[in-house]
Amino acid sequence: MHKKVLVIGSGPIIIGQAAEFDYSGTQACQALREAGCEVVLFNSNPATIMTDPGVADHTYIEAMTLEKAELIIETERPTHLLATVGGQTALNLALALDEAGVLERYGIALLGTSLETIRDGEDRERFKQKMNELGEPLPVSTTIESNDALDGFIAETGVPLIVRPAFTLGGTGGGIAETVNAAYTLAKRGLEASPISQCLIEQSIAGYKEFEYEVMRDANGTCIIVCNMENIDPVGVHTGDSVVFAPAQTLSDTMHQTLRTAAFRIVSALGVIGGCNIQFAVHPTEDAYYVIEVNPRVSRSSALASKATGYPIAKIATRLALGERLDDCINPVTNGTMASFEPALDYVTAKVPTFPFDLFNGTDRTLGPQMKATGESMAMGKTLEEALQKAWRGAGVEQNPLYPSWMATADADALYDEISAPTDRRLLACLALLDRGIATTSQLEALTGIVPHFMMTFERLVTTIRLNLSTPANLLQAKRFGFTDAQIAQQMNVTADTIAAIRLEHDIHPVYQMIDTCAAEFESRTPYFYGSWHGTSEVVPSERQKVAIIGSGPIRIGQGIEFDYSSVHAVWALQKLGVETIMINNNPETVSTDFTVADKLYVEPLTIEDVVHVLEAEGCQDVLIQFGSQTGISLAHALETKGYHLLGATADVIDQMEDRDRFYQFLDEIGVAHIPGEEVGSVNELTSAIDRLGYPCVVRPSYVIGGKGMYIIRTAADLHQVEPHLTYPLLVDAYVDGRELEVDCVTDGKSVYVPALLEQIEAAGVHSGDSTMILPPVKTSQAQQAEIEAIVQTIGRALTYRGALNIQFVLKGDVIYVLEINPRASRTVPIVSKVTGEPLIEWATLAAFGHELATVVPDARPVWSGYAIKTPVFSSLKLPGVDLLTGPVMRSTGETLQFSMTPYVSEGFCYDATTTRVMNRTETVAGQGWSSYSDQTLDETTEFQNVSVLFSNAPEEQAARETAVRNGVHVISETHLAEYYQQAMQAEPMPVRSLQTMQTGEGLPL
């Protein structure tokens, strides 16, 4: 029977559900097509490889709603549904389709794990009953659907307790309550966050050790453990926010066998077919454990486990869902062992999360059961110390030389505050307390609950950095514990080049070893490597022409999955030319770190030292940095200084665009208008500049992404408030409240190809990443668009640069100002590529490689017959204390894309498991100064359960905005967007059409 499979993706990137599902979904689509299935993909995220038209046969970039899903099913008539590779969004949508009778009406069968199994794992009460039937130990708990049901449980067990909402992701709405009042508050929030208004209330087992098992099971009942992982933090910190090691480090063999047996028993009893993630809590000193949670799907940790072991979990899980057995599937890593062979590791993998706290002043950095990390860094090493330090620097953690410089002089109380809370800086604070002799390992173990094995790892790092590191033996030990030349140099008060010279004199250099899933027990030729300072190298460099592509590292606000998209397309473009591609990246969630993408993959930190070691090992001189966002750009100067060739760019041009003073000089020289501004080096110079420019004005540093450190200053009071947060030098500009436009284009240094203009709905001052954008423009005249393109051509001819180029403009009256020129791919490139159907990154790569644009781009551009609207998505629920007001600092974590025959789409305001509820509500509420937008005004009696939108931007209404978001309400804080929203709500939804249909002339564009 021919199978036509609908694959549901995870939608936009939000905290708790990120790029790992793009990787999993892409692997699933590949596996289905390899098996001869016709694939229909449904996903609203335009930034991913998964929604590229070549990944599935029919790609639908649509709002992740039940209504859109049914329309796609009606159009495509799939025979099967795969719902286990799209995170919680896909599971919830599959269940909604079943409950609405859609699956039965269209005769659609579920592939792999059944809906009943999903309900058993996700519904807290059913899960509890299932575990009780199996005799698996659970913490004392109860399931509630109202706050009143909490009374009896608190009376019986007291506090602390844990609140776990049903059918949510990343612990949304959950937490640990230490007091009775906190318990009722948390339970209320948890019930609001759960789509079925249900929470599991659990006696706290905070302090237990936490482990995860990635399990595979086929329909024949064969089970394997792909990988187990151990959180360095005890239960109480969400596993997505914890430093994690794979394999587990402190399990006794007896307890490992106990948990392994329990895992097999659980997945068999549930009837899981494919991948499953199980979380266990183990008593720190006794042979006792609890089952915390079962995710009957590919999970966030599955991507980490896949990359840590080399075992492609999502691909194999999809083949199992199609009915294959584990002992039928060849392991693609070895090509000689079966998928039923459990991976074996002869190295340690460490995962370190990345957080958005530094973007927002005063953010609550406390960690708990609700996830706050935006991304993660992965590293491998032969020792815990090596893997941990590599993952730390890969995550951008400051180590001077072992922990942030401010900790060297901080009061002891300030350091204790970091670990008692705990915060994201707790492990670094432990290092500082040990190094300064303020605390002992046993004291820190008692305070943190971190077991002695890991605390001794910290102690060894502290001891090593104190050694005389000029001796060969001590230097080698430091390198084997993950210290860079720069760290060692800082400790010894010499230069990094001095340390490198000592290393080379004593033949101390890194080696690169293969990740092969079998600890070298079987022969493998997988081109997947990690660096270490132990043993001999397994890399054999080729004589082919080669290029290294620098990835963008962990996902951060302002630097997301769109750069993985660009990196992968750059690899593919070079491979078409016959060039050997070497990918260097350290993000385990992404397609670029799939070993099947580039000719060689190195999972290494994206620091100059680590990157140069890889380039030396490969004998590679040519480097592409323009697809790795700010991470790649920041390496430009150092790479050039060391003699490497940057394809398409020079460090000087990058500095010319990043340094605001030089940038304005460039624009003045070519006669292009820019906003009045000047560089200042102190608060006195800033005050004088503002006197000349007037209020309002914008201050910004150079070399940042996401608007970090950027402020709009409207009054002297504003200046007084932000001045303590400013770092100099910085640029101060006059603020122009015009209309922003953006261009993603390709240049060969002589001419520029401009595929489309994007127009921002909100006024200038809202970060482009947080804005709703429409293409083609609606309010910008054809004459103004032509003038913008003429400016782009002028810039392209004047700039010594080839490749992807992003330029931002502000239009005020008849004057067009250039705001910014980014000599790199931008976050909107995937959107423009998918809407126009043009391979912009391929063309940019060819241009950077030296090809003339005239030989690669078409003579005519697409003709438009409709509109595409990009809508930002915020993870506000996960970041309490961060105001929802949009402004110059980027807050959104992802985006959706909608197509329409008019400029207005109502679905743009409906994008994830929380806010999809607003589509079924009719009430709107207006805050101060917004009365024209709603008949109902905000006051202390406002109930948000039936409200769709809150219009609010008053500073004193921040608490109301937070409450609204917890209730699934969309908050609009910018008047242009409010006007757009009101018009969009009157728009008729557009019929669903696949991206392939639109790109082949039957839709938008023609």
N, C-alpha and C positions, 0 to 999 in steps of 0.2 A: 504493500500500500504506500502510495506517495504521501509523505508527511509534509504538511505546510504548518510551520511552527511559529506561533506568536511569542516573541521574547519580550518581557516587560523589563525595562531598565529602572534605574533608581531615581531619575529626575535630576534636578539641580544639586550642586554641591552644597551641603549644609554640614554643620558640625555633627559628627556621629554617623555620617553617611557620605563618603567622599569618593575620591578617584578609584578606590579599590573595586568599586562596582563597575566602573568603566572597564577596568582590566578584566574582571570576571565576566562581564557581559560580552566583551569582545572575544574572549576565549571561547565562550559558549557558542557564539555565532559562527566562529571558525569551525568548531567541532561539528555543529549541525550541518554546515554546508559540505564539510568533508565527508559526512555520512550520507550525502545526497538529499538532504532536506531543503525545502524552500523556506527561507527565513523572512518573517515579518517582524520588524523591530519597532517598538513603541517607547519613546524616551523624549522628554522635553528639553534635554540638556544639549545645547548646540556646541559646547566647547570641547567635546570628547571625540576620540577616535571612534568610539562605538557608533556614533550617529553619522559617521562618514558614509556616503552612499555606496562605497565598495564593500562595507562590512556585512550588510544584509542585502537581500534581494529587494525588499520594500521597506523603506525607512520613513517612519512617521514621527516628526518633531512636533508634538502636540502636548497640550496641558494634560497632566497625569490625573485625569478625572474618569469616573465611571462612564459618563456620557461619551467622552471621546473614545474610550476603550471600546464601547459597544459599536460606535460608528466605524471604527477600524475593523472590528470583527465582521460587521455587516458588509463592508466593502471587500475585504480580503478572504473571508470565509476560511480561516485556518482550521486545521484538523486537530491541532494540539496546542497546548499552552505550557511555556516554561516560565515559572515564577520564582525560582530559587536563586537567581543570580542578580537580582535587582534590589537587594536589601529589603528593609521594612516596607518601603513604598510599593514594591512589586508584590510582596505577600499580602499587604492590606488591600491592594487593588484586586488581586486574584480572589480573595475572599469576598469582596464586594460584588464582583462579577458572578460568583457562585450564588450568593444570597439573593441577588436580583434575578436569578434564573437565566442569566445570559448564556452560561456555559452549557446548560442543558438544552436551551432553545436552539442553539447552533450546533449541538452535538460535538462539543470540544472536550477532548480528553486531556487531563493534566499529565505532563511528563514528569517522571521521577516521584519525589515525595508527594504524598496525597494531601489534599486539603484537610482531611481529618487529622493527619499527622501534624500539619502546620498548626491547627487549632490546639492540639494537645501540647505543643511546645510553646505557643504564644499566649493562649488563654491561661491566666494564672491559676484559676481554680481547677481547670482540667489537668494542667501540668502537675499540680499538687496531688490530685487523685491518682494520676498515672504513676508518679513516683512512689506513693504509698502502696499501690498495688505491687510494685516491684520490690518493695522493702528498701528503697534507696533513702538514705537519711536526708531530711530537709530541716532547715531551721524552723522553729516554732513560728507559725504564721497563720494569717487569716486573709480572706479575700473580701474586700468591701466595695460597695457601689454607692455609698453615701457616707458622710462624716459621722452620722449617728452610729453606724456599725463599728466605729472605732472604740467606743466607750468600753465595751466588755473586754477587748483585747488589752487595752491599757490597764484596766483594773487587774487583769490576770498576770501580765508579764512586766508591766511598767515600761520605762524607757532606759537606755536608748533603743530606738527601733529604726528600721529601714523601710522607706516607701518605694515600691517598684510599680509604676503604671503599666498596664497591659497594652500591647501592640504599639509601643513607642520605640524609638531608636536612640542610641547613645545615652540611655538613662534619662531622657527628657521628662521633666516633671518630678523626678525622684530625688531622694536625698536621705541623709541620716538626721533624725530628730533626737536631740539630747534632752529636751524638756517636753512636758506634756503639751504646752502651748505650741511649741514648734511642731509637734506631731500633728496637731489639728490643721495648722497652716499648711504643712507639707502635703498632707492627705488631700486637702481642698485643691491645691495646685495639681497634684497628681491626677485627680479625677477629671480636672479640666483638660489636662494634656492627653489623657487616654481617649482614643476614638470610640471605645465602648464604655467609657466612664467606669473603669474598673481598676483597682489597685491591689497588689499584694502587700500586706503589712507584715513585716518580718522582724522577729527578734534579732537585734544586731549581733552579728558575729565579727564585727570589726576587730582586727588584730590577728585573725586567721591568715595563713598564707594562701595566696590565690594562684591557681593553675588553670590553664586552658588546654584542652585536647582537641585537635583537628582530626575528625574521624571520617573515613570513607566506608560506605556499605553498598553492595550491589543487591539486585533483586534475588540473588541466589543465597543471600545471607552471609557472604564473605565480608569480613570487616578488617580494616587495617587502621593503625594510627599513623598519620602522615607526620605528625610533629606534636610535641607538647611544649608548652611555654610557661614561664614563671614570671609573675610580676615581682618587681623588687619591693613594691609597696604591699603591705597587708591589705586584706579586704577592707573596703571603705573608700578607696580611691578607684575610680572607674579605670578599667584595664586600658582604655584608649588614652588615658592621661598618665599612665604609669610607664616607667622604664621596664622593658620586658626582655628576658633572655630566652633563647631557644638553643638547645633543648633545656628543659628544667634542670636546675643546678642543685637543689637541696632536697630532692625526693629520695627517700630510701628505696632500694629495689623492691622491697616488700610493698611499700605504699604505691609505687608506680604500677606494680602488677595489679594491686587492688583497684586503682583508678582505671587502668586499662580494661580490666574485666567489667567494671561498672559501666564504662563508656560503651562497650560492645553490647552489654545487656540493655542499656537504655535505647540505643539506636535500633536494635533489633525489635524491642518491644514497641517502639513508636512506628516502626516500619519505614524508616528513612531510606531513601534510595538516592545516593549521591553523597554530597558533603554535609557535615554537621559539626557544629562547634559546641563543646560542652565546657562549662566553667565549674570548677570545684574549689571548695574552701577546705584546707587541711589544717588541723590543730598544730601550732608551732612546735609542740614537744611531745604530743601523744599520737598514737596511731588511730586517729579519728578524722572523719571528713564529712562534709555536707555537699550536696549538689546545689549549686547556686542557680544555674540557668542552662537551658538547652536552646540553641538556635538551629532549627531544622532547615538550614539553607547555607549557602556560601556566605560567610560573614566578613566583617572588617578584618578579623585576624587571619582569614583564609589567604588573603593576598600576602600578608607577612609570612605565613607558613609556607606558601608557594615559593616565594623568593628566598626564604631562609634555607629551604631544602632543595630547590630546583624542581620540585614535584608540581606539575600544573594542575592544581586541584579543580579549578572550574572546568577545564577542558575534559578531564577524566570524569568529573561528576556529570557533565552533560552526556558523555558517552554511556555512562551507567543509566542515566535517565532514559536513554534510547533503548535500553534493554541489554546492553553488553555487560559482560562480567569482568571483574577485576583481573582474572587470570586469562582473559582474552585480549586485554589491552596491552600493547607494547609501551613501556616507559619511554617517552620521546627524548629523555635526557641521555640514557645509555644506549637506546635502540637495541638492547640485548637482554634486558630484564623485563619482567612483566609488571604491570601496575599494582599487582598484589604484593610486591616486594616492598616492605616498609623501609623508608629512607633511613640511612645511617649518616651521621655527621661527625667529621673529625675536626670541627672548628666550633666556635661559639658565635651566635648572632645576637646582636643587641639592637633594640629599637628604642629611640628617644623621641618623645612627642615634641611638636612645636606649638606654641601658644600665641594668641594675638594680643596679649596683655600690653606689650610695649607700644602698641598703636594708640591706646586709650589711657589717659591720665586717670588715676584713682580707681582702676578696675579691681574688682575683688579677685585676687589670685588664688583664693582658697580652693582646694580640690576636694571632690567628694564623689558620690555615685553618679552625678550628672556630668557627662563628658564636656570638656571645654577646649580640647586641642583641635587645631585645624588640620594638622598633618603630622608626618613622622619621618625620621631619618633612620636608615638601617645601615649596619656595618657588621662585618665579620672579622674575626681575629682568632688567634690560637689561645689567647687567654681572655678571661673576663675583663681585665684591665684594658687590654688592647681594643677589644670590641666596643667597650663602653666609651672610651675616650674618642674613638673614631666616630661613633654615633653622636656623641656630644658636639664635636666640632662640625659634623655634617648637619646638625640641627641649628647651627649658628650660636651655640651656647658660648658665652664669654668665659675664657679660661686664662687668667693672668697671674701666674702660669697654670694654675690648677683650678682656680675659682675666680669669680668676678672681682675686679680690683677693689670695689667698695667694701667687700667683705673682709679685706685685710685690716681695715681700721674701724669697722662697725662695732658698736656696742654689743656685748654678748647677748643682751636681751633682744636686740634686733635679729640676731642670728637664730636665737631660740624661737622667736616668733615665726620664722620661716618653716621650722620643722614641727612645731606644735599644732599648727593650723590644719594640715600642712599646705604648702604652696608648691608651685612648679620649681622653686629654687631650693627645695628642702635638701636634696642630695649634695648640692654645692655648699650649702650652709654646714652640713655635716663635715665636709672636707675642711672648711675654714675652722670650725670648732676643734677638730682634731689637730690641724696644722698649728694653730695658735696655742694649743695646750689647754684650752678652756674646758674641754670635755674628753672623756675616755670612750672607747668603743662600747663598753658595757653600759655606760650612762646613756649613750645615744640609742642603743638597742632598746633600752627600757622606755625611752621617750618616743621613739618612732615606730616600734614594732618590727623594724627591719632586722632580719635574722643575722646571727654572727658571721655567717659565710660571706654575705655582701658587705657587712661593716668591715670585715678584715680586708676586703678588696680596697675599700677606701683607705684603710690604714697603710696598705702596701703602696698605694699611690703617693701618699704623704711621705712615707719613708724614702721612696725612690727619688723623689724630686729634691730631697735634702742631701743626697749623695754627692761626692765629687764626680761630676759627670764628664770630666775631661779624660778619665781613664777608659780604655776600650771596653773593659768588662762592665763597668757601670753604665757607660753610654749604650751598650747593646741591651742591657737590662731595661733602661729607660725606653728605648725604641720598642722593645717587646712588650712594654706596658702601655704603648700607645702614645707616648709623648712625641710631639713634633720637634723639629730642629728649632722652630721659633719659641716653643715653650721652654726648651732646655736653654736656649740662648738668653731668654729673659731672666731665668733663674740665675744664670752665671754672669749676667751683665756683659754679654758679648753679642756679636751679630749672628744671625742664622747662617750666613755664609761661612762663618768661622766654624760652627758646629758641623756643617756639611763637609768642610775640608777635613776635619778630624775623622769624620765617618769614612770618607773616601780613602784617607791615609791608612785606615785599619780595615778596609774592605767590608764595611758595614753598610749594607744596602737592602732595599726591600725586595721581596720575592712575590710572585703572583701564582696563586694556586686555584685549581678548578673546583667548581661546585658541581658535583656529579651524582648526588643522592645516594651514593653507595660507599662513601669513605674510601674511594680508590680500590674497592674490592673487585670491581669489574672495570674493563677498559671503557673509557668514555672520551668523546671528542667534543663535548659541549663547550662552546666558546664563552664561558661564563666564569669570571675570575674575581677574586678578592685579594687584596694586598696584605702581607704580613712580614714579619722579620724573623721567621722561623723556617728552617728547611731550605729546599731548593725550588727554583721557579719552574713552573710548568708552561710558561708562555714561550711560543716559538714565533717570533715576528716574521711576517712574510716579506717578500720583495715587491709586493704590489704597491701601486699608488694608493695612499690612504689619507683619510681625514678623520680627526677626532671631533665629535659633537658633544658640546657641554650641555647637559640637562639643566633644569632649573631647581632641582632639589626638592625639599619638602613643600607641601602646599601651605601657603600663607595667605592671609587676606591681602589682596593686591597682586598675588603671584600664584595662579592656580593651575588647573588641569589644562588650560588652553596652551600652555608652553610645552606640555607633554605632547599635545597634538602637533605642535610645530616641530618639535625635535624628531618625532617619528616620521613625519612627512619629509623632513630634511634627509633622514637616513634613506628613505625609499628613493628620493630623487638622486642621491649620489650613487646608490646601487644600480640605478638604470644606466648611469654613465660607466659602470664597471669599476667604480672606486670602492676600495675596502673601507668600511665604516666602523669606527670605534666609538661606542657610546659610553660616556662616563656620567653616572648619575647615582643617587643614593636614596631615591624615593621608592619604597617597596610597593606602593599602591598603583603604579603607572604601567601603561603599555610599553613605554620606552625601556623599562627594566625587565621586560620579557626577553629571555635569551634568544628567542627566535627572530627578533626584529633586526638588530644590527649584526654585522659579521663578528664582532667581538663586543662583549659587555663587561664593563668594570664597575662594580658597586663600591664606590670610594667616595669619601667626603669631597665636596667641590671647593677645596681650598687650593691655593697656588701650589703648595708643597705636594699635596697628594696628587693633583692633576699632572704636575711635571714628572713625578715618578712614573706615572702610567705612560706619558709621552716618551720618556726615556726608554722604558721597557719595550715599547713598540717601535721605536725609531721613527716616530711620527712628527712631522714639522708643521703640517697644516691643521688649523683649528677653526671650527665654527662656533662662535660665541653668541651670535645674534638671535638664537632661538631658545636661549636659557634665561631670558628676562634679565633682571638686575643681577642675578647670581653670575651669569656668564659675563655680563658687561663689567662687573667689578674685577674680573681677572685680566682685563685687556692690557693694562699697563705692565703688570708683572710678567705676563706671557711674552710680550714684545721685548721687554728688557732682557729676558732669558733667551731671546733669539728665535722665538716661534713666530710663524706667519699667521696672521688673522685673516681669514678669507673674507673679502669684501669690505673690511673695516680697518681702521688704525686706531690706536689708543688716543692719538691726538684729536681725531674727529669726534670720538666718543666724549672726550673731555670738553671739547668745544661745545657740544650740545648739552652736556650735563652741568657744566660750570655756568651759572646764570649770567655772570658778567661777560664771559666770552661769547655766550649764546646771543646776547643782545648786540654785541659788537658785530657778530656775523650777520645778523638781520639788518643792521644799519648799513653794512658794506654792500649788501645786495638790494637795498632799497625796499625792504619789506617791513611793514608796520608791526610794532610790538607795543604792548602796554607799557606806559612809563614806569620805570623801576630802577633801582640801584642796589648794589651790594653793600652791606654794612658789616662791621666787625665788632660792634659793642652796642650796649643799650643806649649810650649817648648818641652814637651815629644813627641808630634806629630812630630815636626820637626826633633828631634833626631831619631825617629823611621823610618821616611822616608829616612834619611841619611843611615840607615842600610839596609832598604829594597830596596831602589831605586825607581825611577819613571818607569812606572806609578804605582799607588797604589789606593786602594779603602778604603774609610772611611765609617763606618756605626755605628749607635747606636744599642743597644739591645732592645728587647721588642717592635718592631714596625712591621707594616705590609705594604705591598705595596712599600717597599724600601724608606719609608719616612726618610729624613735626610741622604741619601746615596749619595756619590759623587765619581766619578772617577777623580783622580788628576794626570794629565800628566806632569805638569811643576810647577815650583815655582810660576809662575804667576797665575795658577789655584788655588794653595793653598791660595795665598793672596786674591783671589776673593771669595772663599767659606768660609774662616775662620770665618767671622762674623756670619755665619749661623750655625756653629757647636756648639753642646752641649756635654759636657763631663760628665762621661767617654765615650769613644768610641773605637772601634777597627779599627786598620789600617792594611790592608792586602796588600801583593803584588798583582798586577793585572795579571792574567793568561788568555791570549786571546785564550783559547781552545774551545772545543765543550761542551755545557752543556747538561746533561741528567737528567731525573727526574723519580722517582719511587713513585707510590702510592701503599702501601702494607698494610697488616694486620698482627699483631703479637700477640701472646699469652704470650710473655715473654720467650718462649723456642724456638719457631720456627717462621719463617716469610713466609707468602705466597705473592709471587710477581707475579701479573697477567700480567704485561707488563712494558716495558720501553718506555718513551717518549723522543724523541731526538729533540733538539732545532735547528731550521734552522739557526738562527742568532748566531753570536759568543758570547761567555761569555761577560757579561757586559750589555747586554740587559735584563731587568727584565723578568723573565719567564712568567709573566702575559701578557707581551707585545710581546711575541715571537710567531712565527709560529712554531707549534710543530707537529711532525709526529710519529705515532706508527704503526707498530714496527719500530725500528731504521733502517736507510738506510746506514749511513756511519760508524757505529760502528760495529766492527767485532763480530762474535759469541764468540770468545775467550774473548774479552773485556766485552761483555754482561755477560758472565759467571762469570768473575772476579767481576763485579759490584754486581751481585746477591750474590756472596760469601761474599762481604763486607756487604751487607744488612743483611745477616744471622748473621754475627759477631756482628753487631750493635744490632740487635734484641735480641740476647742472652745476651748481656752485659747490656742492658737497662732495668731497672725495670719499664716496661711499657707494657700495653695491650690495643689493639685497633687499630685505624687507624694511620698510620705513613707515613710521606712524607719525602723523602731524595733527595737532589739535589747534583749532581756531576759535575765536569769539567774534561774533558779528554784532556791532552796535551801530544802529543807524545804517549809514552807507560805508562805514569803515570796517575792514576785515583785519583783525590782529592775529598774529601767530602766537599761540600760547606756549607750545611745546613741540619739539622735534625729538622723536625717539628713534635712534639708529638701531632698531631691532624689531623683531616681531612683537605685536601687541596682543592684549587679551581679546581683542575683537576680530582678529584674523580668521579664526574658525567660522565665525558667524558670516563674515563677508564671503568666504570661500563657499560655504554651503548655500547661501542665498543666490550668489551669482553662478554657482556651478564651475568656478574657475580655480585651478590648483595654485593658489598664490604662493604657498610655501615652496612648492616645486619650482616655480618660476624664480622666486627669490634665491633659492639655493643655486640654480643654474647661473643666475646673475652674479652671485657672490663668487662662483667658481670661474667666472670670466666670460660667460656667454653674453652676447648682445641681445637685448630685449626683442629687437626686431625679428630675431630668429625663433623666439619661443612663444610670444603672445599673439593673439589673433588681431586682425585688422579692426574688427568691429567689436564693440562692447555689447553686453546684453541689453535688450529693450524691455522695460518694465511694464508689467500689467497688474501690479498690485503692490503690496507693502509687506515688510517684515519688521516686527517689533521685538526688541530685546528688553526683557524686564529683569531687574536685579532681584536676588533672593537673599534674605538676611537670616542669620542664625541667632536672632535676638533672645530667644528662649534660653539659650545656653550661656549667655553672657549677661547675667543680671548686673545692673549698675551702669551698663553702657547705654547711653541715651539713644533713642531711635532717630533723632534728628539727623537728616542728611546734611552733609557739608563737605569741606575740602578733604577730610580724612575718610578714606574708604572703609566701609563697614560690611559690605555684602560679601558673602562667601561663594555665591554662584549666580547663575542666570538661567532664564528660559527664553525660548524663541517661539513666536507665533506668526503665522502668515494670515493675511487678510486682503480682501479687495478694497477695503477702506483703511484709513490710517488708524482705526480704532479697534482694539480687541478687548473684550471683557475678560477672556481667559488669562490675560496677562496678570491679573490680580488673583490668581488661583494656582498655586504651584507646589504645595507640599502637603504632607499628611496633616499638618495643623490648619493651614489656611484654606484648604479645600472646602472647609465648612462655610466659609463666608459666601459661597455661591448660592447657598440655600437660605440666606438671611436677607432681610429687606431694610432693616433700620440702619441709619447712619447717625453719628454723633459729632458735634462740632465743639471744639475748644475755644479759647479766647480769640476773638478777632476773626472767627471762621463762620459766623452765623449765617452768611449767605449760602453756605454749602449744605446746611441741614436745618430742619425744623427743631430737632432735638439737640439741646446743648448739654455739655458736660457738667455734672455736679456730683456731689458725694453720694447721691442715690442712684447713679447710673449703673444699670446691670448690663453686662456685656454679652450675656449668653446669646442674645438674638441680634447682636450688632454685627454688621459686615465691615464697616470702616469707621475709624476715628480720625477726624481732621484736627491736628494739633501740632503747634510748634512753640507754645509758651514754655519757658524754662521751668516754671513752677508746676507744670503738668506732667513731668517725667514719670512720676509714680503711676499716674493714670495710663500713660502709654505702656508701661510695663504690664500693668494689669490687663489691659486690652489684648496685648500679644499673647499672654498666657491663656486667654479665652479664644484664641484663634482669630482675633480681629486684625485686619490690615490697617496699619498706621500710615497716614500720609501727612508729611510735614512741610510740603513745598507747594505753593499755590498753583504753579503751572501744571504740576502733576494732578492736583485736585481737579482742575478744570478738565484735563484730559480724561480722568477717571469718570467724571459725570457724563461726558460724551460717549466714552467706551461702554458704559452700562446700557446705552441705548442701541448699541451695535448688534447686528445679527451675527451669530457664530458662523464662521466660514466652514464649508464642507471639508472633511479631511481629505488630504491628498498626499501621496508619498513624495518624498524628496526627489526620487528618481523620475517620477511623472513630471514634476515641475521643472526639473533640469533638462528634460528632453523635449520641451516645447509645448507641454499641455497645461501650463499653469504659469507660475511666477518664478523667475522671469521667462520671457519668451526667447 
